[in-house]
Amino acid sequence: MGWKGGWKGGRPRVDREEALTLLRGEDFLSLGRRADEIRERLHPDGRVTFVVDRNINYTNICVCQCRFCAFHRKPGHAGGYVLSREEIFRKIQELVDLGGTQVLMQGGLHPELRIEWFEELFRAMKHRFPGVQIHSLSPSEVVHIAEVSGLAPEEALDRLRRAGLDSIPGGGAEILVDRVREAISPKKLGWEGWARVMEAASRLGMPTTATMMFGSVETDEDIVEHLVRVREIQDRARGFTAFIPWTFQPTHTELGESEGIRPAGAVRYLRVLALSRIVLDNVPNIQASWVTQGEKVAQVALRFGANDFGSTMLEENVVAAAGVRFRMDMERICEVIGDAGFTPAQRNTAYRVLREFPRPEGLAGDAEFSERSA
């Protein structure tokens, strides 16, 4: 299954040494131009896609308590919650009324939610909203659900799939280097456990995505290693539809306060994004993160290798808990994409285009925009 394409462009595959040199020493605009050329070869139609979805955080109770997370609450905390099925359905109905097609359900690692809770929920969701893609549960959640239910991760994943789970988002990747993971999320599964779930999902025919959270305590070498490991997983499994790099938001987090970490800036974000497009020669789509960067930087990202604008994200609570609250509706997303010289297009989870939107009148074409922006 999965994407069979790729790009070579006459160049050999970028190895760790070259990737590190590009990240540290390549001229900023030259790096962006190289990534943009790859983006244009892979996506010559001039479209930038997005999905209309809702992020439903079904619980904030979590035994993992990652140091970088401002969203979680310990079991028994007065601010902890688990959404009722009625509340979840109400949120999905609001999404459907707006033409949405995808539900991204993620939450904390709740010590008492066994697999039956999710199976019953997913079956009910599919019965009531058959046209909505259930793109939910990070690998960490899958492994935790398996553990509290006395199952192997592969068995739990198959049961969830048969109950209605369509695809797996790449959350919980952070940095795929265990030294970093132990420093920022010591109770979470290691990088090989994350990869194991993603490869198992691919064998079951379930699409997945991959992410990277950078800007905490990782080194440049760790960022490169993360990208190479994502590429190697994709070589084996061919299940990743997209890669989404985003920056650590340190406000209100134990890690940010104890380490005195400041948010990564726009230039650093764009350098890492461009490097992602260059290294990941077997992943078809690179997603811009307007949720953490805001619309202006995300717009520039469309010339640094990104071809997807993520989602309308009708609701978002995890990044917002760290004090970052960028918001955009579908109309504004289309305006931002169009202003960058691209054709906005709504997609589904599988990146099939559902409809295109016209560019604003009077904008330069793609080639002319590229020449002026360079």
Phi, psi and omega in degrees: 000176171092182185286130183259354185278192180171176176222146176234318175061026180080001181254147171289161179300137180290125179265181184300317183296314179294319180299319179294321177296318178297316182295319186271323194238346183293139174307135188304310183288328177295320177298314179297321181294320179296317178294321181294323177296321177293316178304317182291324177293320181284329186227069185286355183283354178075014178270148163236125188261164173204161178240145175266111185216179176222135176265110181255112178269097191291337174205151173250003178282127188211130177275350183281314175054055180301143183291341182266359188255128176260001187268327190289156171228143179291152173305133181090352179292143182297334181269005179283152180208159166228124181292141174285162177300322180297319178294319179296316179296322178298318179294320179293321179298320176299320178297312181298321179298336179264009180084018181286155185232354188221137172245123176256100180260119176217150180203189176284171177273089185283131186288348187242359181270100179276174186298329180300326179299316181286321179299314180296320179295312183295321177297318179294321178297315181293325178292318185276327183230071187296338182270000183264129178281128176268095182255088198211162174071111176289164175306323178298320178293319179300314180295319179295316178301319178297317183295313182288345180258000179071035184237160168285149180305320181295321179292317178299317181297318180295320177296319178295320178299315181293336177278346177135352178294123186267320186204163186244123174284161188271018181301157179082002177288321185046249172241128184278055175222120189295331177300319179289317181299321179293333179280328186251336181211069189296341181264357183271157181299153179286175186294326180291328175294321176299313181296322181301317180295316182297321179289325176295319178300318179298319179296332178274001180083019182261123175294155179220169170234168176233146180230171170212127172256116181237166181102017178255259183243010183282162175260171174301320179299324179293320178299314179298317180298319178302311182297318180295320180292322174299317180297320180292321175299318180293324175302320182280317193255330180057034183256342184286124174271337185201161174235135184230101173273140178213161188260142175301132177254103192280344185299135178069010179256150179296320180295313181298319182287319183287328182262354182063037184279135175255150182300141174297140182278177184296320181296317178297316178302313183291326176297313181294320178300312180298317178298323178301315180295325182287317184283320188275073185284357180241010177250122191288328188232140174242129187255134174281147183250081177290339181296324179260336187254342185087166190289327184291313179293321178297326177295316176298326180302335178292347173252009176239026172112344181281140176237004182225142184256017177075233186220166175291337177044069181308331179217138178211127185239333187288306178294324179299329179295339177267011174089009180253118189227052173290137179227142174211134174268178185298321180299317181290321176302316178297321179296315181295316178296314180297321179295336178276358177095015180246164175267118178289140180216128175280135180238173169257187183297328181275008179068025170275128182288128179265322176196150176257157176238143181293147172289153172301144182294147173086003180276150178292155175289174185299312183296316181295320179297318180299318181294318181289322184286338180285000000 
